[in-house]
Amino acid sequence: MSNPYRKPLEHLHTQLDKERDAELHRDTHALMGRDDHPAAFAEHEGFRGRLEAAVERYSASHPELARAAQSLLDVLNANGV
């Protein structure tokens, strides 16, 4: 079974490596080590809100990071997470 979360999560993590958003970086690092992503996302309280805030915060200054965060949000929404 294909994991729809892996690629956008890895892309976001790579962008966070460049921009050093420590809180989101810790979240993505922890989530990348899990195979049960829907449950893992639910356990990371506030993760979705931090993603939404990152889209707004970085849209002008770091558009690739904002796009990566939005991409992961889109996958979460499409999968009912």
N, C-alpha and C positions, 0 to 999 in steps of 0.2 A: 504494500500500500504506500502510495506516495505521500510524503509529508509536505503539505503546502506552506508550512511555516518556516522551514529550514532556510530556504534561499533568502527571503526578505529579512529574516532575523540575522543571518550572517552578514548581509549587506549593511544593515543598520549597525551591527557591531563594528564592522570595518570603518564606517564613517565616524563612529564614536571614538575609535582609536585615534583618529586624526584630530577631533575637536575637543576631546577630553571632558565630556559631560560625565562626571564620575558616577552619579546615581544611575543614569540610564545604562552606562557601560557595565556596572555591576549587575543590573537586571538582565541585560542581554547575555552576559557571560554565564550567569546562573541558568538561564533558560536554554542556552545552547547545549548544556550538558544533560538535558532531559529529553526523553523520547515521548513523553505524555504531554505534549504542549498545551492542549486545551485545559487540562487540569493544572498544569504549571502556571499558565497565564492567570488562572483564577486565584492561585495561591499568592501571586505577587500583587498584593494589594496596592492600588494606586498606579500600577504600571500603565494602564490605558490612559489615565489622566496625564501621566508624565509624557507619554507619546504624543498626545494631543497638544500639550504645552510646547513640546519640542518642535512640532510642525509650525506653530505660530512664532516661537522664539527664533528659530533658525531660518525662516523662509527667505529673509532678505540677506542675512550675513553668510549663511551656509546652506544654499538651496539643495545641494545633493543630500545633505543630512536630513533636511526637511522632507524631501521626496522619499528617502529611505524609511523614515518614520511613518509617513502617510501610506506607503506601500504595505507596511506591516499592519497598520490599522485597517486597510482595505481587505487584507487576507483574514484578519480576525473577524471583521464584519461579515464577510462572505461565508465564513464557517460558523457563524453564530456564537462566537466567543466574546 
